[in-house]
Amino acid sequence: MPRKDPELCGKIRDRVEKWDKEWSQNRKYYYKWIDFVLGNQWREDESKLFERYNKVPLTSNKLGTIANHIIGDQIQNTPNLQISPEEDCDVEYAQVRAALVKNISLNSDAKTVYQTAFWQALIGGYSAFALKTDYVNDESFDQEILIYDYKDPNHCYWDIQAKHVTKTDGMFSGYKTRMSRKAVRDKWGKEVERDIGSSWFTEDSTTTFADDDSITVINDYEKEKDTEHTAIYKLSDGSMINSKEFKELEKIKVEGRKGKVLIKDGFPVTVLEKRDVVRYKVKHRQIAGDYVLEETDFSGRRPPILFLDQKSFYDKNGKQITRSFFKDVEDNQKYLNYLLTQSAYITKISRYDQFIMPRKCAATPDSQEQWRDPSVVRGAVYYDETPSGARPEQLKPPELSQSLLIQYEKTLMDIQTGTGVFDTQLGEKGNEVSGVAISKRNNSGSKNVQIPKTALEISIATLGEMVNEMIPFVYDTERTIVIPMADSQEQRVNINKPMDEYGMGVENDMTKGRFKIRLKPGLSYEGQKEEALQSLQSVFAADRTGTTFNLLGDLYAENLPLDNNMEIRNRLRTMVPPEVIEAGKTGKPLPPKPQEPSPEQQMLQLKQQELQMKAQEAEREAQTKVRELDLKQQEMQRKAIETHQDMTIAWERLEAEKQEAAAELQSAILRYQAEGERIGADLQISHSQNLIRLLTHQPKHFDQKNIVKQV
């Protein structure tokens, strides 16, 4: 609900005006350099002067090409954010946290954000990008962290007293947007729009806070002291808690032998150390005129707008002066345009006559008609003879001055040495004749280009720290998110989900744990795929057998820049043996393949299997016979009881038959065991012969007896 607060709104407008005044020179140079490098390289007075002398001001823009090359190289080498725990935590939980950070970058299209900010800073001298939170969709109460850029960084402002290169240590920052009066009426009401007059402007600044058509809405982020977090505590279990968490523990004190003790995670703890700290929270306010349109608590602890500096310096008065990457070659580019314009002018005013001759050489009408257009090709050109014997002489075509060409080449080289980007880095052939010379030239240039890249990396690293600070406050409720886990496709993962009804454990708790976010140097994800693809192609080219592709086909498809990559990968995966894929994941060598048995071994194995089957069959027959005798004994015992007859002799006869059957069974078992051991020994001898043949590189018809005889 909008509220009127002239004092607060006036204070915020004063910040904007103070920054605009402090930054006026840098802002002027920013627009100048954007225009110059992107092609508008003639001042109005210069172009008019050239036109007065019938010269057309021409432009040979080399800086735009160099800028595109540096920006393209930055896209391929944008570092990735990498998360690592500061203390022991569950490995799976750390992986989920890392995947969440990656997902924030993907959802925000962070690569494009960094690219926009980089080219603005490279050319204009500075830029900006920021963090914000927004609802996942229009039908959700869950929020997410997003990274976004600005079309014009001059709409942003910062605390002049900030010391960090990104200015995130200042007490405030913000940005301005222009909204039509209709949009303001629709969003905040007619009364607010009507009360904001059209006279809100400041003569000393470039900001017009309101006019008849539009209103400037200021988004201001201000740090305020957090009264709930005034100290940190080190507990006896090694953990660190803040004052707010400490107050929660004090609520559940229990009686101990020495008085009341704190209970954390079901165990008693004591305070080992306490340290007073000053912590901040950030207020986000939207204002227009004297109205505070909206006011909320921002999820981070620092103003979320990051300043990206190309390479600035401070003058003797402590004023920051920004510099474009192309500052040192401005005059060289202008001189190149002058040389091109002068060369074109010389060519333009050059005569196109091809011959010189006395008038009498073309005295007759026929000769005059023929020589009127000397560019017409004829079989022969006639001329009239003169008393003096003079005849037409052919003129040399006009030539440009060699000094102009020399100056042109020298100026091109001055631009390359001034920027550090040479022909070899642009893909052209330079004057270097060896690979070592080319490498040295490229390394020399890359050091110069590394300055704006390092500035971007510092800003991205700071952004990562701020994302890490915001995660516990933004992702603090139970939800299911789809995130890209390591070595797999996107997965649905539960975060902040209670593991039991008492809430004693939480699955993937995003509100706990301490982590550090660092930059992972090297190529970006796309750059790594391109490099891997080139490496695989080199491996395939070096393979003369043509079998390597069957082992690496799935990896080759994975790095192809195609939309239907997954289908190709799945098809090629069928070519790669599963044990090879598993060995690539685990790093363990492949298990040795079993050798094919020889015909003799196959025959022995068959005999061994037949013998085992016969032994099992004989055992079954003997057991069946013993069971039948048992049944006969039981039947005989039943009849003896019924008839009161003496069955002793018959009983002894059956018992003898049982003992005989058991003896036959044992004999068969021993006989089959002996035969099996003999076949097994023959099989071992056959294996040994194969081993000797392999070790001594003998052919398959190797004879053990001959070896024994020779020995």
C-alpha positions in Angstrom: 0.0 0.0 0.0 1.6 3.3 -1.0 2.3 5.8 1.8 3.4 9.3 1.7 6.8 10.0 3.2 8.4 13.2 1.9 11.4 13.0 4.2 12.5 9.4 3.2 11.8 10.0 -0.5 13.7 13.2 -0.5 16.7 11.4 1.1 16.6 8.8 -1.7 16.4 11.4 -4.4 19.4 13.2 -2.8 21.4 10.0 -3.2 20.5 9.8 -6.9 21.4 13.4 -7.5 24.7 13.2 -5.7 25.7 10.1 -7.7 24.6 11.8 -11.0 26.8 14.8 -10.2 29.8 12.7 -9.1 29.5 10.4 -12.1 28.7 13.0 -14.8 32.1 12.9 -16.5 32.2 9.1 -16.6 28.7 9.0 -17.9 29.6 11.3 -20.7 32.6 9.2 -21.7 30.5 6.0 -21.5 28.1 7.2 -24.2 31.0 8.7 -26.2 32.9 5.3 -26.3 29.8 3.3 -27.1 29.2 5.5 -30.1 32.8 5.5 -31.1 33.6 1.8 -31.0 30.3 0.9 -32.6 31.0 3.0 -35.6 30.2 6.7 -35.1 33.8 7.9 -35.2 33.5 11.4 -36.8 32.7 14.5 -34.8 30.1 16.8 -36.4 32.6 19.6 -37.0 35.1 17.3 -38.5 32.7 15.8 -41.0 31.5 19.2 -42.1 35.0 20.4 -42.6 35.8 17.4 -44.9 32.6 17.9 -46.8 33.6 21.5 -47.4 36.6 20.3 -49.3 34.5 17.7 -51.2 35.8 14.9 -49.2 33.6 12.1 -48.0 34.4 11.1 -44.3 35.0 7.3 -44.5 35.3 4.9 -41.5 37.5 1.8 -41.3 36.4 0.6 -37.9 39.0 -1.9 -36.6 37.9 -1.5 -32.9 34.5 -3.0 -33.4 36.1 -6.2 -34.8 38.5 -6.4 -32.0 35.7 -5.9 -29.5 33.7 -8.7 -31.0 36.7 -11.0 -30.8 37.3 -10.3 -27.1 33.6 -10.7 -26.3 33.4 -14.0 -28.2 36.5 -15.2 -26.4 34.9 -14.2 -23.0 31.8 -16.3 -23.9 33.9 -19.4 -24.4 35.9 -18.8 -21.2 33.3 -17.6 -18.7 34.1 -19.2 -15.3 31.6 -21.3 -13.5 30.5 -21.0 -9.8 31.7 -23.9 -7.7 30.4 -24.6 -4.2 32.4 -26.3 -1.4 31.3 -26.9 2.3 33.2 -25.2 5.1 32.3 -27.9 7.6 31.4 -31.5 7.5 28.0 -32.1 5.9 26.2 -34.9 4.0 27.8 -35.4 0.5 24.4 -35.7 -1.2 23.2 -32.5 0.5 26.3 -30.6 -0.7 25.6 -31.9 -4.3 22.0 -30.7 -4.1 23.3 -27.2 -2.9 25.8 -27.1 -5.8 23.1 -28.2 -8.3 20.8 -25.4 -6.9 23.4 -22.8 -7.5 23.9 -24.1 -11.1 20.1 -24.1 -11.6 19.9 -20.4 -10.5 22.5 -19.5 -13.2 20.6 -21.6 -15.9 17.2 -20.1 -15.1 18.6 -16.6 -15.2 20.5 -17.2 -18.5 23.6 -15.9 -16.6 25.9 -16.4 -19.5 23.9 -13.7 -21.5 23.9 -11.4 -18.4 27.7 -11.7 -18.1 28.1 -11.1 -21.8 26.0 -7.9 -21.8 27.8 -6.5 -18.7 31.2 -7.5 -20.1 30.9 -5.7 -23.5 29.4 -2.6 -21.8 32.4 -2.4 -19.4 34.9 -3.3 -22.2 33.8 -0.5 -24.4 32.2 2.0 -22.1 34.5 1.5 -19.1 31.9 0.1 -16.6 28.7 -1.8 -16.3 26.4 -3.4 -13.8 24.3 -6.5 -13.1 22.2 -7.5 -10.1 20.3 -10.1 -8.1 16.6 -10.2 -7.4 14.0 -12.6 -6.1 10.7 -13.3 -7.9 7.9 -15.9 -7.7 8.5 -19.1 -9.6 5.3 -18.5 -11.6 2.0 -16.6 -11.2 0.4 -19.5 -9.4 3.0 -20.1 -6.7 4.1 -18.6 -3.4 7.6 -20.0 -3.8 10.3 -17.6 -4.8 13.6 -18.1 -6.6 16.8 -16.1 -7.1 17.5 -14.5 -10.5 20.4 -12.8 -12.0 19.7 -9.9 -14.5 21.4 -7.1 -16.4 20.7 -3.5 -17.4 20.4 -2.1 -20.9 22.0 1.0 -19.6 24.2 0.9 -16.4 23.8 4.7 -16.1 20.3 4.1 -14.7 22.1 2.6 -11.6 23.6 4.5 -8.6 25.8 3.5 -5.7 27.2 4.8 -2.4 30.1 7.1 -3.3 31.9 5.9 -0.1 31.9 2.3 -1.2 35.5 0.8 -1.3 35.1 -2.6 -2.9 35.5 -2.9 -6.6 31.9 -4.0 -7.0 30.6 -1.3 -4.6 28.6 -4.0 -2.7 30.1 -2.8 0.6 28.3 0.5 0.3 25.3 1.4 2.5 22.9 1.6 -0.5 22.5 1.2 -4.2 19.6 1.3 -6.6 18.4 1.9 -10.1 15.8 4.2 -11.9 13.1 3.2 -14.4 10.7 5.4 -16.4 7.1 4.4 -16.3 4.2 6.0 -18.2 1.6 7.7 -16.1 -1.0 5.2 -17.2 1.2 2.3 -15.9 1.6 4.1 -12.5 -2.2 4.6 -12.3 -2.9 1.0 -13.1 -0.4 -0.3 -10.5 -0.6 2.2 -7.6 -3.8 4.1 -8.2 -5.0 7.4 -9.7 -4.4 9.4 -6.5 -0.7 8.6 -6.4 -0.3 9.4 -10.1 -2.2 12.6 -9.8 -0.3 13.8 -6.7 3.0 13.4 -8.4 3.3 16.6 -10.4 5.3 17.2 -13.5 7.9 19.5 -11.9 10.1 16.8 -10.2 13.5 17.5 -11.7 16.9 18.8 -10.7 18.9 21.3 -12.7 22.2 19.9 -11.6 21.5 16.3 -12.5 20.4 14.4 -15.6 17.4 12.9 -13.8 13.9 14.1 -14.5 11.8 12.6 -11.8 8.5 13.3 -13.4 7.0 15.1 -16.4 3.7 15.2 -18.2 4.1 11.8 -19.8 6.1 9.7 -17.4 7.4 9.2 -13.9 10.7 8.0 -12.6 10.3 5.1 -10.2 13.4 4.5 -8.0 14.2 1.1 -6.6 16.4 1.7 -3.6 18.3 -0.9 -1.5 19.5 0.3 1.9 21.5 -1.5 4.6 20.1 -1.3 8.1 21.6 -2.6 11.3 20.1 -6.0 12.2 19.2 -5.9 15.9 18.4 -9.6 16.0 21.9 -10.6 15.1 24.3 -8.9 17.5 26.6 -11.8 18.4 27.9 -15.2 17.4 28.5 -18.2 19.8 30.8 -21.1 19.6 29.3 -24.2 21.3 31.0 -27.2 22.8 29.9 -29.4 19.9 32.0 -27.3 17.6 29.1 -25.5 15.9 28.6 -21.8 15.4 25.2 -20.1 16.0 24.0 -16.5 15.8 22.2 -14.6 18.5 18.8 -15.4 17.1 19.5 -19.1 17.1 20.9 -18.8 20.6 17.7 -17.2 21.9 15.8 -20.2 20.5 18.1 -22.6 22.4 17.6 -20.7 25.6 13.9 -21.4 25.4 14.5 -25.2 25.8 17.0 -25.2 28.7 16.8 -28.2 31.0 18.0 -28.7 34.6 21.4 -30.3 35.0 23.8 -31.0 37.9 25.2 -27.5 37.6 22.1 -25.7 36.8 20.2 -25.2 33.5 22.0 -26.4 30.3 21.3 -25.8 26.6 20.0 -28.7 24.5 21.0 -28.8 20.8 19.8 -31.6 18.5 19.0 -33.7 21.6 22.4 -33.2 23.3 23.6 -30.8 26.1 26.0 -28.1 24.9 27.8 -25.2 26.5 29.0 -21.9 25.2 32.7 -21.8 24.7 33.1 -18.3 23.2 31.0 -15.3 22.3 31.8 -12.4 20.0 29.8 -9.3 19.3 29.2 -8.6 15.6 27.5 -5.9 13.5 25.3 -7.4 10.9 23.0 -5.8 8.4 19.8 -6.5 6.6 18.6 -4.8 3.4 15.4 -2.8 2.9 14.0 -2.6 -0.7 11.9 0.4 -1.4 10.2 1.7 -4.5 9.5 5.4 -4.5 8.0 7.9 -6.9 7.6 11.6 -6.0 6.9 11.7 -2.2 5.3 8.2 -2.2 6.9 5.0 -0.9 5.1 2.7 -3.3 6.4 -0.6 -1.9 8.7 -1.6 1.0 10.0 -5.2 1.6 12.9 -6.9 3.3 15.5 -8.1 0.7 16.8 -11.6 1.3 20.5 -10.7 1.2 22.8 -8.8 3.5 24.3 -6.6 0.9 22.8 -4.2 -1.7 22.3 -6.5 -4.7 23.5 -4.3 -7.6 27.1 -5.0 -8.6 29.4 -2.5 -10.3 31.6 -3.9 -13.0 34.8 -1.9 -13.6 37.0 -2.3 -16.7 40.0 -0.4 -15.3 39.4 2.8 -13.5 41.7 5.1 -11.4 41.3 7.8 -8.9 42.6 11.4 -9.4 44.3 13.5 -6.8 40.9 14.6 -5.4 39.9 11.0 -4.9 37.4 11.0 -7.8 37.0 7.8 -9.7 37.7 8.0 -13.4 36.7 5.1 -15.6 38.6 4.1 -18.8 37.5 2.2 -21.9 39.6 -0.7 -23.0 40.1 1.2 -26.3 41.1 4.5 -24.7 44.8 4.1 -25.8 44.0 3.6 -29.5 41.4 6.3 -30.0 43.8 8.6 -31.9 45.1 5.7 -34.0 41.6 4.8 -35.1 40.9 8.4 -36.0 44.1 8.7 -38.0 43.2 5.5 -39.8 40.0 7.1 -40.9 41.8 10.2 -42.0 44.2 8.2 -44.2 41.3 6.2 -45.7 39.4 9.5 -46.5 42.5 11.1 -48.0 43.2 8.1 -50.1 39.7 8.0 -51.4 39.9 11.8 -52.2 43.1 11.3 -54.2 41.5 8.5 -56.1 38.4 10.6 -56.6 40.1 13.7 -58.1 42.6 11.7 -60.2 42.1 12.2 -64.0 41.0 9.3 -66.1 42.6 10.5 -69.4 44.7 7.8 -71.0 46.6 9.6 -73.7 48.3 13.0 -74.3 48.7 14.4 -77.9 48.8 17.6 -80.0 45.5 18.8 -81.4 46.7 18.1 -84.9 46.8 14.4 -84.2 43.0 14.5 -84.1 42.3 17.2 -86.6 39.9 15.3 -88.9 36.3 14.5 -87.8 37.0 10.7 -88.0 40.0 11.0 -85.7 38.1 13.2 -83.3 35.2 10.7 -83.1 37.7 7.9 -82.5 39.6 9.6 -79.7 36.6 11.1 -78.0 36.2 7.9 -75.9 39.7 6.2 -75.5 38.2 3.5 -73.2 36.6 1.8 -76.2 38.7 -1.2 -77.3 39.5 -1.2 -81.1 41.7 -3.3 -83.3 43.9 -0.2 -84.0 43.8 3.5 -83.0 44.5 5.9 -85.8 45.8 9.4 -85.5 46.6 12.2 -87.9 50.2 12.8 -88.8 51.6 16.2 -87.8 54.4 18.1 -89.5 56.6 17.8 -86.5 56.0 14.0 -86.3 54.4 14.1 -82.9 52.0 11.3 -81.9 49.8 10.4 -79.0 51.5 9.2 -75.8 49.9 6.9 -73.3 49.7 8.3 -69.7 50.5 6.2 -66.6 47.5 5.5 -64.3 47.3 7.5 -61.1 49.0 6.0 -58.1 48.5 6.5 -54.4 51.4 7.9 -52.5 53.6 5.2 -50.9 53.8 7.3 -47.8 50.0 7.0 -47.3 50.2 3.2 -47.6 53.1 3.1 -45.2 51.3 5.2 -42.7 48.2 3.0 -43.1 50.1 -0.2 -42.3 51.9 1.5 -39.4 48.6 2.7 -37.9 47.1 -0.8 -38.1 50.1 -2.1 -36.2 49.7 0.6 -33.6 46.1 -0.4 -33.0 47.1 -4.0 -32.5 49.9 -3.2 -30.1 47.7 -0.8 -28.2 44.9 -3.4 -27.7 47.1 -6.5 -27.5 45.0 -8.2 -30.1 47.0 -9.2 -33.2 46.3 -10.6 -36.6 47.1 -14.2 -35.4 44.5 -13.9 -32.7 41.9 -12.7 -35.1 42.4 -15.8 -37.3 44.6 -14.0 -39.9 48.1 -14.9 -40.9 50.7 -12.6 -39.3 54.3 -12.1 -40.0 55.3 -14.8 -37.5 56.9 -17.8 -39.3 57.2 -20.3 -36.4 54.7 -21.8 -34.0 56.8 -20.5 -31.1 56.7 -16.9 -32.4 52.9 -17.2 -32.9 52.4 -18.5 -29.4 54.5 -15.7 -27.9 52.5 -13.1 -29.8 49.2 -14.6 -28.6 50.4 -14.8 -25.0 51.5 -11.2 -25.1 48.1 -10.1 -26.3 46.1 -12.3 -23.9 47.8 -10.6 -20.9 46.4 -7.3 -22.0 42.9 -8.7 -22.6 43.0 -10.5 -19.2 42.5 -7.2 -17.3 38.8 -6.8 -18.2 38.2 -10.5 -17.9 39.7 -10.5 -14.4 37.3 -7.6 -13.4 34.4 -9.7 -14.6 35.6 -12.8 -12.6 35.8 -10.7 -9.5 32.2 -9.5 -9.9 31.0 -13.0 -10.6 32.7 -14.3 -7.5 31.1 -11.6 -5.4 27.8 -12.4 -7.0 28.3 -16.1 -6.0 28.9 -15.1 -2.4 25.7 -13.1 -2.4 23.7 -16.0 -3.9 25.1 -18.2 -1.2 23.9 -15.8 1.5 20.4 -15.6 0.0 19.7 -19.3 -0.4 18.8 -20.0 3.2 16.2 -17.1 3.2 14.7 -17.7 -0.3 14.7 -21.5 -0.4 13.5 -22.0 3.2 10.2 -23.9 2.7 9.5 -27.4 1.7 9.2 -27.8 -2.1 10.2 -30.0 -5.0 12.6 -28.4 -7.5 13.9 -29.7 -10.8 17.7 -29.3 -10.8 20.6 -30.6 -13.0 22.4 -33.1 -10.8 26.0 -34.0 -11.5 26.6 -36.7 -14.2 22.8 -37.0 -14.9 19.9 -35.3 -16.4 17.5 -33.0 -14.5 16.0 -34.6 -11.5 13.1 -33.8 -9.1 14.6 -33.2 -5.7 12.8 -32.5 -2.4 14.3 -29.7 -0.2 13.5 -28.8 3.4 11.3 -31.9 3.7 10.8 -33.3 7.3 12.0 -36.9 7.6 9.6 -37.7 10.4 6.4 -36.3 12.0 8.4 -34.8 14.9 10.7 -32.7 12.6 13.8 -34.2 14.1 15.4 -34.5 10.7 15.1 -32.5 7.4 15.9 -33.8 4.0 18.2 -31.4 2.0 17.9 -28.6 4.5 18.8 -25.4 2.5 18.7 -23.2 5.7 21.7 -24.9 7.3 25.4 -25.5 6.6 28.2 -23.2 5.7 29.5 -23.1 2.2 32.0 -21.2 0.1 31.4 -20.3 -3.5 34.5 -20.1 -5.7 35.1 -19.6 -9.4 36.0 -22.6 -11.3 38.6 -21.4 -13.9 38.8 -22.6 -17.5 36.4 -22.8 -20.3 32.7 -22.4 -20.0 30.4 -25.5 -20.4 30.1 -24.9 -24.1 33.8 -24.2 -24.4 34.6 -27.4 -22.6 32.3 -29.4 -25.0 34.0 -27.9 -28.0 37.5 -28.6 -26.6 36.5 -32.2 -25.8 35.1 -32.7 -29.3 38.4 -31.5 -30.8 40.3 -33.9 -28.5 38.1 -36.8 -29.5 38.5 -36.1 -33.2 42.3 -36.0 -32.7 42.1 -39.4 -31.0 40.0 -40.9 -33.8 42.4 -39.5 -36.4 45.4 -41.1 -34.7 43.7 -44.5 -34.5 44.7 -46.6 -37.5 42.6 -49.6 -36.5 39.3 -47.8 -36.5 38.2 -49.4 -33.3 38.4 -46.4 -31.0 35.1 -44.9 -32.1 33.4 -48.0 -30.8 34.8 -47.2 -27.3 34.2 -43.5 -27.3 31.1 -43.0 -29.5 28.8 -42.0 -26.7 31.2 -39.3 -25.5 31.6 -38.0 -29.0 27.8 -37.6 -29.3 27.5 -36.0 -25.9 29.8 -33.1 -27.0 28.1 -32.5 -30.3 26.3 -29.1 -30.5 23.0 -30.6 -31.6 19.5 -30.3 -30.2 18.7 -34.0 -30.6 21.9 -34.9 -28.8 20.3 -37.3 -26.4 18.8 -39.5 -29.1 22.2 -39.7 -30.9 24.0 -40.5 -27.6 21.6 -43.2 -26.7 22.0 -44.9 -30.1 25.8 -44.7 -30.0 25.8 -45.9 -26.5 24.6 -49.3 -27.8 27.9 -49.6 -29.7 30.0 -49.2 -26.5 30.2 -52.3 -24.3 28.6 -51.8 -20.8 31.9 -52.8 -19.1 33.7 -50.0 -21.0 31.1 -47.4 -19.8 31.4 -48.6 -16.3 35.2 -48.5 -16.4 35.0 -44.9 -17.6 32.9 -44.0 -14.6 34.9 -45.8 -11.9 38.4 -45.6 -13.3 38.9 -49.3 -12.7 40.5 -51.5 -15.4 38.4 -53.9 -17.4 38.3 -57.5 -16.0 40.3 -59.9 -18.1 38.3 -61.7 -20.7 38.2 -65.5 -20.2 40.2 -67.5 -22.7 38.3 -69.8 -25.0 38.9 -73.4 -24.0 40.7 -75.7 -26.5 38.9 -78.7 -28.1 40.6 -81.0 -25.6 39.4 -78.8 -22.7 35.9 -78.7 -24.1 35.9 -82.5 -24.3 37.1 -82.9 -20.8 34.6 -80.4 -19.5 31.8 -82.3 -21.3 33.0 -85.6 -19.7 33.1 -83.9 -16.3 29.5 -82.6 -16.8 28.3 -86.1 -17.9 30.1 -87.7 -15.0 28.4 -85.3 -12.5 25.0 -86.0 -14.1 25.6 -89.8 -13.8 26.7 -89.5 -10.2 23.6 -87.4 -9.4 21.4 -90.0 -11.2 23.0 -92.9 -9.3 22.6 -91.1 -6.0 18.9 -90.5 -6.7 18.4 -94.2 -7.6 20.1 -95.4 -4.4 18.1 -92.9 -2.3 14.9 -94.1 -4.0 15.8 -97.7 -3.2 16.6 -96.9 0.5 13.2 -95.1 0.8 11.4 -98.1 -0.7 13.1 -100.4 1.9 12.1 -98.0 4.7 8.5 -98.2 3.5 8.6 -102.0 3.4 10.0 -102.1 7.0 7.2 -99.7 8.2 4.6 -102.0 6.4 6.1 -105.1 8.0 6.1 -103.5 11.4 2.4 -102.6 11.0 1.5 -106.2 10.0 3.5 -107.7 12.9 1.6 -105.5 15.4 -1.8 -106.5 13.8 -1.1 -110.3 13.6 1.3 -110.6 16.5 3.7 -112.5 14.2 7.5 -112.6 14.6 9.0 -110.7 11.6 12.6 -110.7 12.9 14.1 -112.7 10.1 12.4 -110.6 7.4 13.3 -107.4 9.2 17.0 -108.4 9.3 16.9 -109.3 5.6 15.5 -105.8 4.7 18.1 -104.1 7.0 20.8 -106.0 5.1 19.4 -104.9 1.8 19.5 -101.3 3.1 23.1 -101.6 4.1 23.9 -103.1 0.8 22.2 -100.3 -1.1 24.0 -97.7 1.0 27.3 -99.4 0.3 26.6 -99.4 -3.4 25.7 -95.7 -3.2 29.0 -94.9 -1.4 30.9 -97.0 -3.8 29.3 -95.2 -6.8 30.0 -91.8 -5.2 33.7 -92.7 -4.6 34.0 -94.1 -8.1 32.5 -91.0 -9.7 34.6 -88.7 -7.4 37.8 -90.5 -8.6 36.8 -90.2 -12.2 36.0 -86.5 -11.7 39.3 -85.9 -10.1 41.1 -87.6 -13.0 39.2 -85.5 -15.5 39.9 -82.4 -13.4 43.6 -83.2 -13.4 43.6 -83.6 -17.2 41.8 -80.2 -17.4 44.5 -78.6 -15.2 47.2 -80.1 -17.4 45.5 -78.7 -20.5 45.3 -75.2 -18.9 49.0 -75.4 -18.0 49.9 -76.3 -21.5 47.9 -73.4 -22.8 49.7 -71.1 -20.4 53.1 -72.3 -21.4 52.2 -71.9 -25.0 51.1 -68.3 -24.4 54.3 -67.4 -22.4 56.6 -69.0 -24.9 54.6 -67.8 -28.0 54.3 -71.4 -29.2 51.6 -72.4 -31.8 48.5 -74.3 -31.0 49.9 -77.7 -31.9 52.5 -77.3 -29.1 53.4 -80.7 -27.6 54.3 -80.9 -23.9 56.2 -84.2 -24.4 58.6 -82.6 -27.0 59.4 -79.9 -24.5 60.2 -82.4 -21.8 62.4 -84.4 -24.2 64.3 -81.2 -25.2 64.8 -80.3 -21.5 
